[in-house]
Amino acid sequence: MSPAVVIRAAAVLDLASAHAWYLKESDNLATRFQSEVDAAMVSIGRNPQMYPSVRGDIRRAMTRRFPYAIYFIFNERRISVLRVLHQARDASEGLR
């Protein structure tokens, strides 16, 4: 059984902010961004161990076509998505 993926409040806000920015650019771009994030989340859920540890038990999954990183921690029961940050941002801010 795969662990449940839980998206913390800070990551929800990160996603909403990024989606709103892309939506200002174009509906198509916002849709593509969301699809890319969804695909990354599915991959994390299937095999969280394939992603590198970047600080302690925090791991990072990169999106393929957009400059965003998904930071998460996991155990046998749960994957907690901590933040979804643009790569230009300092990843150390708010990772717990």
N, C-alpha and C positions, 0 to 999 in steps of 0.2 A: 504494500500500500504506500502510495506517494504521500509525502508530508503536505499539509495544508499550506497554501501561500497566503500570508497575511500582509497587507500593505498598510504600514503605519501612517498616521495622520500627516506627518511631514512629507512623506513620499506622495500622498494624494495631492497635497498642495503643490508640490514640485510638478507633478504631471499636469494638473489643471493650469498652472502658469505657462508651462511649455506649450501645451495644446492651444491655449488662448493666443500665444504669440504666433504660432504657425497658422492658426485660423485667420489672423489678421493678414497674413501673407496670401493664403489661398485655402479654400476648402479642401482641395486635393492634397495639399501639403500636410494639413492637419490630419487628414485621414491616413495618409502614408505614415506619418509619425506614430499615430496610435497603433497602427498595424505592426509597425516595427517593435514598439514597446511590448505589445501583446505577444509577439513571437519570442522575444527575449524572456518574458515571464514564463511562457510555456517551457522553454529550454531550461530555465533555472529550476522549475518544478520537476522536470524529468531527471536532471543530473546536476544538482548544485555543486557537487565536488569537482566538476570539471573547470570551475572558475577559480582564478587565483585569489589567494588571501592577500589583502593589501595592508591590513593592520589588525593584528591579533586574530580574532575569529571573523572579522568582516571580510567578505568577498566582493568582487566586482565583476559584473557582466557588462560588456560594451554593446551598444546597439550598432548595427552594421552600417546604416546609411545616414545616421544622424549623430551629432557629436554629444551623445548622452551616455552616462554610466549609471547602472543600477547597482546600488550597494545593499547587501543583505547578509544576514546571519542565518544559520540553520542548525537543526538537530533532527532526530528521527521523526519527530511529530510535526514540526513546523518550520517554515521558511518565513522569516520576517524581513520584508523589504523596508529598509531604513530611509533611503533617499533615492531620488532620481535626479542627478545633477548634470548640468552642462559641463563638459570637460574643461572649460576655461575657469570654472569655479574651484575654489579651494575645497577639496574633498573632506578635509578634516572638520569643517564646520557642521555641527549638528549630526554626527553619525551615531549617536546613542540616544 
